[in-house]
């Protein structure tokens, strides 16, 4: 059964760091582009970051550039989002999602194939 499970969320003070993890199972992660998305209360879902199956291409939203880093470990079937210098406006439910790379690189701007359920990140003092 195909599954994406996020972990690593929690409460952190402004300026702090968190590392989110996304564990994939039931499919070969190597063939998929992977993205992190977030949705804050009362707001639309936002594309945060994306990494290609070949690891040659990445995308970051302007709001997180220089603070967040996406990475993947295909052997472990894991995807990570390192988040530094967190701000209260980063508070949201963060979800990972995948889209098969056969469709090309679109920086996760189009409909994703599979989604995890998300992990809550709260940035507050």
N, C-alpha and C positions, 0 to 999 in steps of 0.2 A: 504494500500500500504506500503510495507516494505521500510523503509528509515533509513539511518544513516546520521546525520548532525553534522559536526565538527564546533567548534567555539573556540575562545580564542587566535587565532594567532595574530601576530602583530610585531612591531619593538621593539627590546629590546637591551640594551647595553650589551657588554660582561660582564659576571659575574652576570647578572640579572636573573630573574625568570619569568616564565609564567606557567599558568595552562590551558591545553587544555581540552575541553569537547567534548564528542560525545553523542548525543541524539539519542536514538533508538525508532522507532515507527513501528507499523504494525506487530510485532512479539514478542514472549516471550523471552526476553533477557537471562533469567535464564539458558536456555539450550545451550547457545553458549559460546565458548571460544572467547576471544576478543583480537585483536592485534592493535598496533599502528605501522605504517610504515611511511617512509619518502622518498622523492625523491628530490635531489638537482639538479639544472640545469646541464644538460649534464652528469648526473650520473644515474646508475641503482637504482631502488627502493631498499630500505634497511629495513629489519625488525628491529624495535626498541625495542618493548616490547610486551609481551603477558601475559594474565591472564586467568586461567581456569574458567570454569563455577562454579566450587565448591570453587574457590578462594584459593585452597590449593597449586596451582602451579603457578609460575611466571617465566618469561624469560626476560632477558635484554641483549641487545647487549653489547659487551665489551666497546664500545665507550661511552656508557651512564651509565654504572654501577656506582652506588654511587651518581649519579646526578639526575636521573629520577626515578619517582615512579608511577607505574600504580595502579589504583584502580577502583572499580565498585560499583554501587548502583543499585541493580536489582529492588528494589521497585520504584525508580525514573527512571529506564531505562536509566541510565547514566554511562558513562565510562570516566575516567579522566587520564590525564598524567601530573603530576607535574614535571616541568623541572627547575632545579636549576643550578647555576654556568654555565650558557649558554656560548657557545663558537661560534665564527664565523662559524666554520665548522658544527654547528647544523642548519644552515640556510637551509631550505627546505620546501616543501609542506608536511604537515603531514596529514595522512589519517587513519581513523579507519576502521576495517574490522572484520567480524565475521565468524566463522566456527562452525558447529553444533558439540556439544560435544559427540554425539553418535559415532563419528569416533575416539574418544580417544584423549589423550593429545599429541600433536606434537609440542607444543610451537609455533604454527602459522607458521610452516615451510612449510606447504603444501598449495595448492590452497584454498583461502578463498571463502566463499559462497557469501557474499555481502560486498560492499564497499561504503564508503562515498566519497564525492567529494574532500575533503581536505581543509585545512586551512594553509595559508602561515605564516611561522615563519622566521623572518629576525633578525639576531644577528649582529649588527654593531654599531660602535661608530660614 
